[in-house]
């Protein structure tokens, strides 16, 4: 494609997320003085016809949506060095996952958020669209007014052969029928919102939706709520009198069995909590690992004159913010510190490799008399031998 066909209107592009299992990268950008989100393919996927078609399909699916609880797709453009890109509106806020993990939402706000997610899903389902990928990370909560914006709707990121791996790793919020590769309908999203309610309850933010969550997350879709409107009614209005009687009877039966099963239940709850924490921690570490290529590029050596010193405290602070809740837990503290240390070492290794490459190139080509003499003293020199001599030569110059 000719360079003239690339859009030059998007500036100050900054990578904020790289999909670990999928094909996409997400950037913030400036467009005519306004902040936007740009979604592009990874470099290795930029010329893949299937990936490009999937990205285009995602834009075609989302660009026709017009709902205040769904992030708007603004344009489909080509940007030099990135290829095909979807431009989305920028949402100032945090994901529901971030809010829940640090406990910044009240029970009233959680109820409002869940109701608005239902409103967004009602709009999608009415238009024949299933979200497919509903989870706490894909629910943005706006900073100013605590309103919902759903993102990443409808089109899986990965090619079919990679899709199974992604679903297995991210299956916590995915309906069983999708994981098994069967046909699915809007009840798959009902399963996902039920798992989100469980995610909220397990972190002691709000347990008032546990009965609704149980109904949503039945393995068989026929046993779930029939539609998202029923879910919203259950969230906002509570259960009917008949349902309350049924629940009361069930609770009475369970009370009689409590003496036998409570210890086992407590053990299972602790086990599930530990497993959930492990999943959360793994995701945070993956986010940090996903930032390494961007940081290495940011701190890339341009010349020998730059030296090897650099300040990455700002980036380090962002990483610590992601792991701070685990630094307070003995079982994860050492792992969290190790993840941060590995990130530091990765950047230093990248910088050192760039320095060595530049130094070797300069040593090979310089006409400096000392370097020339050192080169001539080597018999059948290899790059490794030359680099050792180059370091000695560089040390003499300092």
N, C-alpha and C positions, 0 to 999 in steps of 0.2 A: 504493500500500500504506500502511496506517495505520502511524504511527510506533510504535505499541505492538507491532507484529509484528517490529520490528527487535531483534536481540540486543544487549544492553547489557553482556554479560559480557566482551567483548574490549576491552581498554584498552591504552594506550601503543603504538598502532600506529605502526610505523616502516618506511618504504619502503626496501627493500634491493635491489630489481631491477625494471626495467621492460623488458619484451620489446621489442626494437627492431623486429622484423618481425612479431611475433605480437600477440595481443590482451590479454595478461595483465600484471598487476603483482603483485609478491610483497612481503609485509610480515612483520616479526616483530611479535608481540603478546603480551600478558599475559592468561592465562585462569586465574582462580582461583589466582593466584600462580605459575603455571607458564608458561614460555615456549613459544609455538607459532608455526607458520608459517601465514600467511593468504594464499591466492591469490585475487585478484579480477580482474575485467575492467578494462581501461582505461576512463576516464570516457566516451570517445567510443563505446565498445562496450557499455556497461552495459545499454542498452535494446535491443540488437540480438538478435533472437530466435535466430538461428543461433549466435551467440557464446555466448548463455546456454545453449542446448541442448548445445553442445560442452563447456562447463564442467560441466554436470550429468552428461554422459556420462562425463567424466573421473573424476568422483567415484564414479559407479556402478561403473566399471571397477576403480578402485583400492581402494574401501572394502571389497571382498570379499577382498582379498589379505591373507594372514597368513603372512609369511615374515620371518625376522630380518634378511635382507639387503635388504629393501624398505621404504622409508619408508611409514608407516601414514597413511591418510586417516582423520581422526577424526570429522569432521562436515561438514554442508553447511548453512550459515546465511546469513542476510541481516544485513548490518551497515549502519547508517545512513551515507549518503554514499558507500557502496561497492557496494551491491546484493548479488547472489549471490556467495558466497565458499566455497571449500573450505578446511577447517582441517586441516593436517597436523602430525604430530609434529615437534618441533624437533630437528635433528641437529647436535650440537656437533662441528664439524670443518671440513675444507676439501674442495674438489672434487679429484678426481684430477688435473685439468688444473693446478690451482694447485700441487700437490705436484710434478708432473713439471717444471713450468717453473722451479721453484727448486731441484729436486734433493733433496728432503727424504726420499725413500723409498729404502731399500736394495733390492738385487736380490731378497732373500728376501721383503721386504714386497710388492714389486711382484708376485711370483709368487703370494703369498697373496691379494692384491687381485683379480688376474685369475681365480683359482680361485673366489673368492666371487662375482664377477660371473657366472661360469658357473653356479654354484649357483642364483643368483637367476633367471637366464634359464631354467634347467631348470624351475624352479617355474612361471614364467610360461607357457612353452611347453606344459607338461603341462596347464595350465588354459586352453589355447587362446588365449593372449594373446601378441602380438608387441610388443616395446617400441617399435619404429619410430624412436625418437629417441635411440638409445644413443650417447653421446659422452663425452669426459672431463669435461665440465662437469656432466653428469647422473649422475656416480658420486661420491657423497660418501664420504669416508674419515673415520671417527670419530676424535676427538682422543685419547681415552683408550686405546683398544685397537686402533686401526688396522683397524676393521671396515668393510665395505662397506654402503652404503645407496643403492639405486637410487632416482632421483626422476624425475618427469615422464614417466610411463609411458602409452603406448598411444594417446593421442588428440592429433592435431595441434592446435596452438593457433590456426592461421589459417583463415580461410574459404578455400574451394577456389580462388577466383581469386587469392588472395594466397599460397596454398601453394606454387605453383611458384617464386615469387620467393624465398621462404624456403629452399626446398630447394636452389636454385641457389647461394645465398649460403652455405648450411651443408652443401653436398654432400660435403664431405671425408669424413664418416663414414657417409654414407647410401648404401644399396645401389642399384646402377644400376636395378634393376627398380622401386624406389619412385620414383626421379627420373623415369623414363619413364612413370609412371602405370600400370604393369602390376600384375597381381595379385602378391602376395608372400606368403611364409610365414616360418617361423622362421629360414630360412637368411639372411634379410635382417639379422637380429641377429648371425648368425655373421660376415657381412661386416663389420659395424660393429666387433665386438670385434677382428677382424683389423686394421682400420685403427687402433684404439686401441693395439694392440701396435706397429704401425709408428710411431705418434706417440711412444710411449715409447722405442723404439729410436733414432729420429732425434735424440733429445735425450741420447743416450749414458747413459740411466739403466740400461737392460738390453737387450742385443741377442740374448739367448738364445732369444727366441721368433720370430725372423725367419722360420724355415721354416714354423712354424705359421701365422704371419700371412699368408704367401704362399698357403698352402692355403685360408685363410679368405676371402681377398679376390679369388678368381677372378671374372672378369666373369660367367661363366655359373654360375648357382647349382648346376647339376648337378655342377660340378667342385669345389665346396666340400665341407667336412665335411657329413655327412648330418644330424648333430644336435649339440647343444651338449655332450652327454656326451663325444662323441669329442674335442671341442676341449679340454675339461677334462682328459681323459686325456693328451692330447698336451702340455698345459702342465705337469701334475704328474708324469707318468711318463716323458716324453721319447719318442723314436721307437723303434720296434721295430728289431731287428737287420736285418731285410730293408730297412727304410726307410733305415737308416744306410748299407747297401751301395749302395743306389740314389743316395743323396746323394754318397757317395764317388766313384762313377763320374762323376756329373755334374760334380763339382768337378774331377776329373782332366781332363775335356774342356774345361772353362772355363779351366783353367790353361794349356792349349795355345793358347787364344785371347787370353790376358791381355795379351800384348805389344801386340796390335793395339788391344784395346778398353779397357784400363785408363785411358788418358788421357781417352777419351770418357766413361767411366763416372764418373771423378772430377769432370769438368766438369759432368755431369748432377747428381751428388750435391750439388755446391756450389750449382748453380742451384736445385735442389729445396729445399735448406736456406734459401736466401735467400727463396724464395717462401713457405716455411712460417713463417719469422720475420715476413714481411710480413703474413701472415694473422693470426698471434698478436698482432702490434702493432695491427693494425686492430681486433681484438676488444677489446683493452684500451682503446683510444681510444673505441670505441663505448660501452663500459661507463661511461666518464667522461662522455661526452655524454649518456647516458641519465640521469645524476644531476642534470643542470642544472635541469630543472623542479622537482625536489624542493628543491634548494638555493635557487633563486629564491623558492620559497614559504616556505622556512625564514627567509630574510632579508628578507621582504616588509616594506615600510614600513607602519606602523600610524598614525603621526601625525608632524607636522612636528617635534615635540619630540624624536623619536628621533635626528635627525641622520642622516648618511650613513656613519658609521663602524661597522664591524663586524669581528669576528674570525672568519675561516674557516680558521684554521691547522689545526684538527682535521680538517676535510674535505680540506684540501690534502694533509695527510700521508697520508690514505687513498688519494688519487689517485696520489701519488708512489710509494706501495708497489706500485700496479698497474703502474707504468711503470719501476720502478727497474732492472729487468734491461736495459731498452733505453737508459737514460741512460748506461750504460757502453759502448754500441756507437756508434761514430762515425756509422754510417749512419742511426741512428734518434734520436740525441741531440737534434738540432735539432727534429725532428718532435715528439718527446716534450715538450720544453720549450714548443713552440708549442701543443700540445694543452692543457697546463696553463695557459698564459697565456690562451688563448681561454676556458677555463672561468672564470678570474678575471674577465675582461672581460664575460662574459655575466652574471655575478652583479652586477657593478657597474652594467651597463646596466639591468638589471632594477630595482635599487634606485633609480637615478637617475630612471627612468621613473615609479616610484611616487612619488618625492619631487615631481617636476614635476606630476603629477596632483593630489596633495594641495595643493600650493602654489597651483595655478591655481584649484582649487575654493575655497580660502580667500580668495584675492584677489578672486574674483568676488562673494563673498557678504559679506565683511567690511564693517562700517560705519566702519572706521578712516578718519579725515578725509583723511589723505595718500593712501590707496588710492582713496578716492572721487574725489579731485581728479585722480589719475593716470588713472583710468578715463574720467572725463568729458572729458579732453584728447584722447582717441582718437576719430577719426572712422571709423565702420564697423569697429570692432575685430574682428580674428580671434583665435582661441585662441592662435595663434603670437605675435601682437602682445601679447596680454594676458599671456602667459607671460614675455615679455621684460620687461615692466613689473613683473610680480610678482617676478621675480628681483631687480630693482633695489629694489623695496619691501622685500623680505625682507632684502637686504643692509643696508639702513638700520636695520633693527630689531636686527641683531646687535651 
